[in-house]
Amino acid sequence: MLENPTRGKAELSQPKRYTITAALPYTNGPIHIGHLAGVYVPSDIYARYLRLQGKDVAFICGSDEHGVAISMKAKKEGITPQQVIDKYDGIIRQSFIDFGISFDNYSRTSSKIHHDTAREFFRKLYDNGDFIEEVTEQLYDAKADQFLADRFVTGTCPKCDNPEAYGDQCERCGSTLNATDLINPKSTITGDTPILKSTKHWFLPLDRYQDFLTQWILVDHAKDWKVNVLGQVKSWLDDGLKPRAVTRDLDWGIDVPVEGAEGKKLYVWFDAPIGYISATKEWAAREGKNWEDYWKKDDTKLVHFIGKDNIVFHCIIFPAMLKAEGSFILPDNVPANEFLNLEGNKLSTSKNWAVWLHEYLQDFPDKQDVLRYALTANAPETKDNDFTWKDFQARNNNELAAVFGNFINRVVVLTNKYYNGIIPVPNEFNEVDTQVLAELKAYPAVISSSIERYRFREAQGELMNVARLGNKYLADEEPWKMVKTNPERVQTQMYVALQIAAALQILCEPFLPFTSSKLSRLLVISTNDQSHVDWTSVSETSELLKPGHQIGQAEILFAQIEDAEIQKQIDKLEATKTSNAMENKVTEPQKPIATFEDFSKLDLRVGTILEAEKMPKANKLLVLKVDTGLDVRTIVSGIAEHFSPEEVIGKRVTVLINLAPRALRGIESEGMILMTNNADGKLVFVNPDDDGVKNGAFIS
């Protein structure tokens, strides 16, 4: 075992094995495209790429089942926390399978092996004297008779004045908070203002690790970690690290394994990252491996894939825990991504503003790779990015179908047409052939360089350049024109094109695993044949498909996605937006009581707008001629910013006709048109539903 490892002077150049972790998803709901884009697709690309190189990889994840969000969901749905986690663990697990996320082990933090591992980890730090034991005042809901976990408290953020900040984080400004920092806190359980009550807890003194973390991250990893990660870490370190509680007064979670801690649980941020270790233990026991090699050997490369909201936990808190324990390696890199937005708005699970993975496959069956491709092409690697359905359609139709799919289809169709699907024997290569084959052999190194620097968007772009290389070669050579005049030359052309197709089958596997499998079937490549599944074979093997090899018949790799399919998704989001607007609409409070006599004074009549024109030198006013049934009168209305004169002519309206006349810019207005706002906030007329109602009809 290593004592207090501090590797980090530079990235490990020749690791013997890789431990790759992907952030544990909360089992309080299904996962959406933001999760896929930010964490799971990039980590899967990396793991698949390493396996293609023959590397020893442990790709680890699991369900995070002890967050306060679980308890909140259970209370909301009237079920137990165990029922919540069982339900969503199944949904999440299936989504990962459906999208080809190739975890070596997907575990659960509710498992016995995790509870044991987390308690052992805590106990070792406790026995070493690494915790501070303190009695502090925490927020307590007297009516509910319980201490309030962070997410059971909302209030005003002390940094940005957001009135809906949570007790652990403000989602508007991103600040990490303590519940006692909130201004005007409220319990989400009862709505009451909580009181402060004394309770004993254990704290990890992060301030002891300030100098170590500053050196390890900001100095030793200044050149190889992402700028967004370094920036957030620097902000925390500049503010000065403070002790952070590792226990909480909760009824759901892992029991604190010391005397005097009855009724207390390990804080979720402490237990969740230990889930990577327990999941590795579970995998190693199943596979007959030594788990400690993947967490305690200095020739192991540990990489955490997370979203930016988890940077502090994986770059400051978890490393401090590992450092305190003393025998674990530290992460070599934490390539955190920013956030993905949806159609210009922040993804929100509570507001249903999301594309849920299980729903996506109902609408787009067998199009997992299309979503993987679109999310990688628009990955939020250095800044927040936006997913739109129109861009998704364009990525499929203009890139996957028109470039990648078109090339493969041409090659397979022509090979079957000219040679009955048998790879032809090439004749002498000319300069163009030699150059194209040389370019092809260079691409694995180019793509590798991008992947190993965690630039997956760039790497996928280079993959598509391989398909473009093939398309350009065929377009320039035009074998369909030459086949009658120079069939010997066409044999060479098709041989070269088939080598590019075979290379694409290998190189696309990390990005488009389902497409790679289809290509294996099309080209009749056995995945048991290592010469065709090894990344380096593209650059080192003289021929990936040998003359005389029989390929299959053509099939469409990427079907066109029609406008109607996209409009359906846009309409679904618009319906969500309308529903949210209705739910969030603030209704004006009731005005002071009016007597029947007060109301009876109002003379409301049905009328029709006969004429309309803009008031000169007034942007907001329209001058209307309205038939009230009694007369035709002039009414000045402040609706010009919402309606043109042409739009309102002929409109049936409700008119208050006995309002005292009022002069507006020299024009006497003799009444008022009644208006309101619809669910979208648009100004609309209040008018009778029945077309048979005549002008002048009295409204009572």
SVG drawing of the C-alpha trace seen along z (x, -y; Angstrom):
<svg xmlns="http://www.w3.org/2000/svg" viewBox="-79 -68 85 83">
<polyline fill="none" stroke="black" stroke-width="0.4" points="0.0,0.0 1.0,-3.6 1.2,-6.0 -0.2,-9.5 0.3,-9.4 0.8,-12.8 1.2,-11.8 0.3,-14.7 3.5,-16.4 2.2,-15.5 -0.4,-13.1 0.6,-9.5 2.1,-8.7 2.1,-4.9 -0.5,-3.6 -0.8,0.2 -4.6,0.0 -7.4,-2.6 -10.2,-3.2 -12.8,-5.3 -15.7,-6.6 -18.9,-8.3 -21.0,-10.4 -23.5,-8.4 -27.0,-9.4 -29.6,-10.2 -32.4,-7.6 -35.2,-10.1 -36.1,-10.2 -35.1,-9.0 -32.1,-10.5 -32.2,-12.9 -30.0,-14.2 -28.2,-16.6 -26.8,-13.7 -25.9,-11.7 -24.1,-14.7 -22.3,-15.9 -21.1,-12.6 -22.1,-9.2 -21.4,-9.5 -17.9,-11.1 -16.9,-8.5 -18.2,-5.7 -16.3,-7.0 -13.1,-7.1 -13.7,-3.6 -14.5,-2.0 -11.5,-3.7 -9.1,-2.3 -10.6,1.2 -10.0,1.1 -6.3,0.4 -6.2,3.5 -6.0,1.5 -7.0,2.9 -10.2,0.8 -12.6,0.7 -15.5,-1.5 -17.5,-2.1 -20.8,-3.7 -23.9,-3.1 -27.1,-4.5 -26.7,-7.2 -29.6,-6.2 -29.1,-8.2 -29.6,-11.8 -32.2,-14.0 -33.8,-14.1 -34.8,-10.5 -36.6,-11.3 -38.3,-14.3 -39.5,-12.1 -40.8,-9.4 -42.7,-12.0 -44.2,-13.5 -45.3,-10.2 -46.4,-8.7 -44.1,-5.7 -41.0,-4.5 -37.5,-5.6 -36.7,-2.0 -39.6,-1.9 -38.3,-5.1 -34.8,-3.9 -35.9,-0.4 -38.2,-2.1 -35.7,-4.6 -32.6,-2.3 -34.4,0.0 -35.3,-2.8 -31.9,-4.4 -30.1,-1.0 -32.2,-0.2 -31.5,-3.6 -27.8,-3.0 -28.2,0.4 -30.4,-1.0 -27.8,-3.7 -24.8,-1.4 -23.1,-2.9 -20.6,0.0 -20.0,-0.1 -18.0,2.8 -20.1,2.6 -23.2,0.6 -23.8,0.9 -26.0,-0.6 -25.2,-2.6 -27.9,-0.7 -26.0,2.5 -24.4,4.2 -20.9,4.0 -21.3,0.2 -22.6,-0.2 -19.7,1.8 -17.1,0.0 -18.4,-3.5 -18.6,-2.7 -15.0,-1.2 -13.8,-4.3 -15.4,-6.6 -14.2,-4.5 -10.6,-4.6 -10.6,-8.4 -12.4,-8.5 -9.8,-6.3 -7.0,-8.3 -8.4,-11.5 -9.1,-13.1 -12.6,-14.4 -13.6,-17.3 -16.5,-16.5 -18.7,-19.5 -22.1,-20.4 -23.6,-23.0 -27.0,-24.6 -28.9,-23.3 -32.3,-24.2 -35.1,-22.2 -38.8,-22.0 -40.7,-21.9 -44.0,-21.0 -42.5,-18.0 -40.3,-17.2 -37.1,-16.7 -33.9,-18.4 -34.0,-19.7 -31.6,-18.4 -30.3,-20.9 -32.9,-20.2 -35.7,-20.5 -35.0,-24.2 -35.4,-27.0 -34.8,-30.7 -33.1,-33.8 -29.5,-33.3 -27.2,-35.7 -25.1,-36.1 -27.5,-36.8 -30.9,-37.3 -32.5,-34.4 -35.6,-33.8 -35.7,-30.0 -32.2,-28.9 -31.8,-25.5 -30.0,-24.8 -26.9,-23.4 -26.8,-25.4 -28.3,-28.3 -29.2,-27.2 -29.3,-30.7 -25.7,-31.8 -24.2,-28.3 -23.0,-29.2 -22.5,-26.3 -24.3,-27.2 -25.0,-26.0 -28.7,-25.9 -28.0,-28.3 -26.7,-30.9 -30.2,-31.3 -32.2,-34.5 -35.8,-33.9 -35.5,-30.1 -38.6,-28.0 -39.2,-24.3 -40.4,-22.6 -42.2,-20.0 -44.5,-22.3 -43.8,-25.7 -42.9,-26.9 -39.9,-29.0 -37.4,-26.5 -35.7,-27.1 -32.1,-26.5 -31.4,-23.4 -28.2,-21.9 -27.0,-18.6 -23.6,-16.8 -21.9,-16.1 -18.5,-15.1 -16.6,-17.4 -13.8,-16.9 -11.4,-19.7 -10.8,-20.7 -8.7,-23.6 -5.9,-21.1 -5.7,-20.2 -5.7,-23.7 -1.9,-23.8 -1.9,-20.3 -4.8,-20.9 -3.4,-24.2 -0.1,-22.5 -1.6,-19.3 -4.3,-21.0 -3.4,-24.6 0.4,-23.9 0.9,-20.2 -2.1,-20.0 -2.2,-23.5 -1.4,-22.5 -3.4,-19.3 -6.7,-19.9 -9.6,-21.8 -9.8,-25.6 -13.3,-25.5 -12.3,-22.9 -9.2,-24.9 -11.3,-28.1 -13.9,-26.7 -11.3,-25.0 -9.3,-28.2 -12.4,-30.1 -13.0,-27.7 -9.4,-27.7 -9.2,-31.5 -12.2,-31.7 -10.4,-29.5 -11.5,-25.9 -13.5,-25.3 -14.5,-22.2 -17.5,-20.4 -19.9,-18.1 -19.8,-14.4 -22.9,-13.4 -26.5,-14.5 -29.6,-14.0 -31.6,-11.9 -33.8,-8.8 -32.5,-7.5 -28.9,-6.6 -25.9,-4.8 -25.6,-4.7 -22.6,-6.5 -20.5,-3.7 -19.5,-5.2 -21.0,-5.4 -23.2,-8.5 -24.2,-8.7 -27.6,-7.0 -30.1,-8.4 -27.4,-10.0 -26.4,-9.1 -23.4,-9.7 -23.8,-12.8 -24.5,-11.8 -21.6,-13.7 -19.3,-11.6 -20.9,-8.3 -21.5,-8.7 -17.9,-8.9 -17.0,-5.9 -19.6,-4.2 -16.9,-4.2 -14.7,-2.1 -17.4,0.3 -18.6,0.8 -15.0,1.6 -14.9,4.2 -18.1,5.8 -16.8,6.0 -13.4,7.3 -14.9,10.1 -17.1,11.1 -14.2,11.0 -11.5,12.6 -9.4,9.4 -7.8,7.5 -9.8,4.3 -6.9,2.6 -4.8,2.6 -7.4,0.2 -7.4,-2.2 -4.0,-1.8 -1.4,-1.1 0.6,-4.1 0.6,-2.8 -3.2,-3.1 -4.8,-6.1 -8.0,-7.3 -10.3,-9.6 -13.6,-11.0 -16.2,-12.1 -18.7,-14.5 -20.8,-17.7 -19.7,-21.1 -22.0,-20.9 -19.9,-18.1 -16.5,-19.7 -16.1,-20.7 -16.9,-17.1 -14.5,-15.4 -11.6,-17.9 -11.6,-19.1 -13.7,-16.9 -13.1,-13.4 -9.3,-14.0 -9.1,-15.3 -10.9,-12.1 -8.5,-9.9 -5.5,-11.9 -6.7,-11.5 -7.2,-7.8 -3.6,-7.5 -3.6,-4.4 -5.5,-5.5 -4.3,-7.1 -5.6,-10.5 -7.5,-11.3 -5.2,-11.9 -7.9,-14.1 -11.4,-15.3 -12.6,-16.4 -15.9,-18.0 -18.3,-19.3 -20.5,-22.4 -24.3,-22.2 -26.5,-21.4 -29.6,-23.6 -32.7,-22.6 -34.1,-24.9 -32.6,-27.9 -33.8,-27.1 -32.0,-25.4 -32.9,-21.7 -35.2,-21.2 -36.5,-17.8 -39.0,-19.4 -40.5,-21.5 -40.3,-18.5 -38.2,-20.6 -36.1,-17.7 -35.7,-15.0 -36.0,-11.8 -34.0,-8.9 -36.7,-6.2 -39.2,-8.5 -36.7,-9.3 -36.4,-5.7 -40.2,-5.4 -40.2,-8.2 -36.9,-7.4 -36.5,-3.6 -33.0,-2.3 -31.6,-5.8 -29.4,-5.6 -26.3,-6.6 -28.0,-9.6 -28.5,-11.1 -25.0,-10.1 -23.6,-11.7 -25.7,-14.9 -24.9,-15.3 -21.1,-14.8 -21.1,-17.2 -22.7,-19.8 -21.0,-18.7 -20.7,-21.4 -17.0,-20.7 -15.9,-24.3 -19.1,-26.2 -22.9,-25.7 -24.3,-24.5 -27.8,-24.2 -29.6,-21.2 -32.3,-21.9 -34.4,-19.5 -33.6,-21.2 -29.9,-20.8 -30.5,-17.1 -32.3,-16.6 -29.5,-18.4 -26.8,-16.3 -28.6,-13.2 -29.7,-14.2 -26.7,-16.3 -23.9,-14.5 -24.6,-10.9 -26.9,-10.1 -25.4,-12.3 -21.7,-11.7 -21.2,-8.5 -24.2,-6.5 -23.9,-7.6 -20.3,-6.4 -21.0,-3.0 -24.0,-2.5 -22.1,-3.4 -19.3,-1.0 -21.5,2.0 -23.9,1.5 -21.1,1.2 -19.2,4.2 -22.3,6.3 -23.1,4.9 -19.6,5.4 -18.3,8.4 -21.3,10.1 -20.1,8.9 -16.6,10.3 -13.6,8.1 -11.7,7.6 -8.0,8.1 -6.4,4.7 -4.1,3.9 -1.2,1.4 -1.8,-1.6 -1.4,-5.0 -0.4,-8.1 -4.0,-9.0 -4.5,-5.5 -1.3,-5.6 -2.0,-9.0 -5.5,-8.1 -4.3,-4.9 -1.6,-6.9 -4.1,-9.5 -6.3,-6.6 -3.5,-5.1 -2.8,-8.6 -6.3,-9.0 -6.1,-6.7 -3.3,-8.8 -5.2,-12.0 -8.4,-10.8 -6.4,-9.3 -4.8,-12.7 -8.2,-14.3 -9.7,-11.6 -6.7,-11.5 -7.0,-15.2 -10.8,-14.7 -11.8,-16.6 -14.5,-14.2 -16.3,-16.7 -13.0,-17.3 -12.3,-13.5 -15.8,-12.8 -15.2,-15.5 -12.0,-13.7 -14.0,-10.4 -16.4,-12.1 -13.4,-13.3 -12.5,-9.6 -16.0,-9.2 -15.4,-12.4 -12.1,-11.0 -13.9,-8.0 -16.7,-10.1 -14.2,-12.4 -12.1,-9.4 -15.2,-7.9 -16.4,-11.2 -13.0,-12.0 -12.4,-8.5 -16.0,-7.8 -15.7,-4.0 -19.3,-3.9 -18.1,-5.7 -14.9,-3.7 -16.2,-0.2 -16.9,0.4 -13.7,-1.1 -11.2,-0.2 -12.5,2.6 -9.0,3.4 -8.7,-0.2 -12.1,0.1 -11.0,3.2 -8.3,1.1 -10.7,-1.8 -13.2,0.5 -10.5,2.2 -9.3,-1.1 -12.9,-2.2 -13.5,1.0 -10.4,0.5 -11.8,-2.9 -15.2,-1.3 -13.5,1.3 -11.5,-1.4 -14.7,-3.2 -16.2,-0.1 -13.3,-0.2 -12.9,-3.9 -16.6,-4.7 -17.1,-2.1 -16.4,-4.4 -18.7,-7.0 -21.4,-5.0 -21.3,-1.5 -24.6,-0.4 -23.4,-1.6 -20.2,0.2 -22.1,3.4 -24.2,2.9 -21.1,2.4 -19.7,5.6 -22.7,7.4 -22.6,5.5 -18.9,6.2 -19.2,9.7 -16.5,8.9 -16.2,11.3 -15.8,9.4 -13.8,12.4 -11.1,11.6 -8.8,9.4 -7.3,8.0 -10.6,6.2 -11.3,5.0 -8.0,3.5 -7.6,-0.3 -4.0,-0.2 -4.9,2.3 -6.1,-0.7 -2.6,-2.2 -0.5,1.0 -2.4,3.6 -1.8,3.5 -5.3,4.6 -8.3,4.8 -10.5,6.6 -8.7,9.2 -9.4,10.0 -11.9,12.8 -13.8,11.9 -17.6,11.9 -19.5,8.9 -23.3,8.6 -26.1,6.7 -26.6,3.0 -28.9,1.6 -29.7,-1.9 -27.5,-3.0 -29.1,-6.3 -32.7,-7.0 -33.7,-10.6 -35.6,-12.2 -38.6,-14.1 -39.9,-17.5 -43.1,-16.1 -41.1,-14.0 -39.2,-17.0 -42.3,-19.2 -43.9,-16.6 -41.0,-17.0 -41.2,-20.8 -44.9,-20.7 -44.3,-18.5 -42.0,-21.0 -44.3,-23.9 -47.1,-22.0 -44.7,-21.7 -44.0,-25.4 -47.7,-26.2 -48.3,-23.8 -45.5,-25.4 -46.8,-28.9 -50.3,-27.9 -48.8,-26.3 -46.5,-29.2 -49.0,-31.9 -49.4,-34.3 -53.0,-35.2 -53.7,-38.7 -55.1,-38.9 -58.7,-39.7 -59.5,-43.4 -61.6,-44.9 -65.1,-43.6 -67.6,-45.4 -71.3,-45.5 -74.1,-44.4 -74.9,-48.1 -71.3,-48.8 -71.5,-46.2 -74.9,-47.2 -73.6,-50.7 -71.4,-49.1 -73.0,-49.0 -71.2,-46.3 -72.4,-45.7 -71.4,-43.6 -70.0,-45.7 -68.1,-45.4 -65.1,-47.4 -65.9,-49.1 -62.8,-51.3 -59.3,-51.5 -56.3,-53.8 -53.2,-54.6 -53.1,-57.7 -50.6,-60.2 -47.4,-60.4 -48.5,-57.7 -47.0,-54.2 -49.4,-52.5 -52.8,-53.9 -55.4,-52.9 -58.4,-55.1 -61.4,-52.8 -65.0,-53.3 -67.2,-50.9 -70.8,-49.9 -72.3,-49.5 -75.8,-48.7 -76.9,-52.1 -74.6,-54.2 -71.2,-54.3 -68.7,-55.9 -65.0,-56.7 -62.9,-54.7 -59.1,-55.1 -57.4,-51.8 -53.8,-51.1 -53.4,-48.0 -51.3,-49.3 -48.2,-47.4 -50.2,-44.1 -52.5,-44.6 -52.4,-46.4 -55.5,-48.4 -56.3,-45.9 -56.3,-43.0 -59.0,-44.5 -61.5,-45.7 -64.6,-43.4 -63.7,-42.1 -66.5,-41.4 -65.7,-43.0 -67.0,-43.7 -67.4,-47.4 -67.8,-49.4 -70.0,-52.1 -70.9,-54.2 -67.3,-55.0 -66.9,-58.8 -65.5,-60.3 -61.7,-61.1 -59.7,-63.2 -56.5,-61.4 -54.2,-63.6 -57.2,-65.8 -59.5,-62.9 -62.4,-62.1 -62.7,-58.4 -66.2,-57.2 -65.7,-53.8 -63.3,-50.9 -62.6,-47.7 -62.2,-44.7 -58.9,-42.7 -57.1,-39.9 -53.9,-37.7 -53.9,-34.1 -51.6,-31.3 -48.8,-32.6 -49.1,-36.1 -50.6,-37.4 -53.2,-40.2 -56.6,-39.0 -60.1,-40.4 -62.8,-39.4 -65.7,-38.6 -68.9,-36.5 -68.6,-32.9 -72.0,-32.8 -72.0,-34.4 -75.7,-35.1 -75.2,-37.7 -76.2,-41.2 -74.4,-44.4 -75.8,-46.2 -76.6,-43.0 -76.4,-43.7 -73.8,-41.8 -74.8,-41.0"/>
</svg>
